[in-house]
Amino acid sequence: MIGTLDQRVIIQREARTADDYGGAALAWVNVATVWASVRPLSGRERADFGEVEAPANYRFTIRRRGDVTAAMRITWNGAAYNIRFVSDPGARSLYMALEAERGVAI
């Protein structure tokens, strides 16, 4: 498995940051940069409200971490992928799978 982790991905979480006007803005901050195996699962194209969307589902396999949740996202090759499912492989597993979707809003 270690040889198939050949892509660098960034795991990000959403955080509130102070703005110049005393308020707060939401921004994505990096949690970790990790090696991953990336595999496409499915893709489709649809028209919604006059706009064409092309969502695609991917599986990212990474070394097991305890801090990844479905509220996070992955960036890979300049695109953002919303994590939809985090596998729970158990405490003895070395790897975990993240299913993520590109081309849709969170």
C-alpha positions as CSV (number, residue, x, y, z in Angstrom):
1,M,0.0,0.0,0.0
2,I,2.8,2.5,0.8
3,G,3.9,2.6,-2.8
4,T,0.5,3.6,-4.0
5,L,0.4,6.8,-1.8
6,D,1.9,8.8,-4.6
7,Q,-0.1,12.1,-4.6
8,R,0.3,15.0,-2.3
9,V,-3.0,16.3,-0.9
10,I,-3.8,19.0,1.6
11,I,-6.5,18.4,4.3
12,Q,-8.2,21.7,5.3
13,R,-10.8,22.8,7.9
14,E,-13.0,25.8,8.0
15,A,-12.1,28.4,10.5
16,R,-13.3,31.9,11.5
17,T,-10.8,34.7,11.1
18,A,-11.1,38.2,12.3
19,D,-11.7,40.8,9.6
20,D,-10.7,44.5,9.6
21,Y,-14.2,45.6,10.6
22,G,-14.5,43.8,13.9
23,G,-16.4,40.9,12.4
24,A,-15.4,37.4,11.3
25,A,-15.0,35.7,8.0
26,L,-14.8,32.0,7.2
27,A,-11.6,30.7,5.6
28,W,-10.1,27.3,4.9
29,V,-6.9,26.6,6.8
30,N,-4.4,23.8,6.3
31,V,-4.5,20.9,8.8
32,A,-1.9,18.7,7.1
33,T,-0.2,17.9,3.9
34,V,-0.1,14.1,3.4
35,W,0.6,11.4,0.8
36,A,-2.5,9.8,-0.7
37,S,-3.7,7.3,-3.2
38,V,-6.4,8.9,-5.4
39,R,-9.0,6.9,-7.3
40,P,-12.1,8.1,-9.1
41,L,-15.3,6.5,-8.1
42,S,-18.0,8.1,-10.2
43,G,-18.9,11.3,-12.1
44,R,-21.8,12.8,-13.8
45,E,-23.0,16.1,-15.4
46,R,-26.2,17.8,-14.6
47,A,-27.9,21.2,-15.3
48,D,-29.2,23.0,-12.3
49,F,-30.9,26.4,-12.6
50,G,-29.4,27.0,-16.0
51,E,-25.8,26.1,-15.0
52,V,-24.0,22.9,-15.7
53,E,-22.4,21.1,-12.8
54,A,-20.0,18.2,-13.2
55,P,-19.6,16.6,-9.7
56,A,-17.2,13.7,-9.4
57,N,-16.6,11.3,-6.5
58,Y,-13.1,10.2,-5.5
59,R,-11.6,8.0,-2.8
60,F,-8.5,9.3,-1.1
61,T,-6.6,6.7,0.9
62,I,-4.2,8.2,3.4
63,R,-2.3,7.0,6.5
64,R,-4.7,6.8,9.4
65,R,-5.2,10.0,11.3
66,G,-7.6,10.8,14.2
67,D,-8.3,14.4,13.3
68,V,-10.1,14.1,9.9
69,T,-13.9,14.7,9.8
70,A,-16.6,15.0,7.1
71,A,-16.6,18.8,7.8
72,M,-13.2,19.1,6.2
73,R,-12.1,19.2,2.6
74,I,-9.1,18.0,0.5
75,T,-7.3,20.0,-2.1
76,W,-5.5,18.1,-4.8
77,N,-4.1,19.4,-8.1
78,G,-5.6,22.8,-7.5
79,A,-9.2,21.6,-7.0
80,A,-11.2,21.3,-3.7
81,Y,-13.0,18.1,-2.8
82,N,-15.6,18.1,0.0
83,I,-15.2,15.1,2.3
84,R,-18.5,13.2,2.4
85,F,-17.5,10.1,4.3
86,V,-14.6,9.1,6.5
87,S,-14.0,5.4,7.0
88,D,-13.5,4.1,10.5
89,P,-11.0,1.4,9.9
90,G,-10.3,0.7,13.6
91,A,-7.4,1.5,15.8
92,R,-5.2,-1.2,14.4
93,S,-5.4,-0.1,10.7
94,L,-2.6,1.8,9.2
95,Y,-4.7,3.5,6.5
96,M,-8.1,5.2,6.1
97,A,-10.3,6.0,3.1
98,L,-11.9,9.4,2.6
99,E,-14.7,9.7,0.0
100,A,-14.9,13.2,-1.4
101,E,-16.8,15.1,-4.0
102,R,-15.6,17.8,-6.4
103,G,-17.8,20.2,-8.3
104,V,-20.4,20.9,-5.7
105,A,-20.8,23.4,-2.8
106,I,-20.4,22.2,0.7
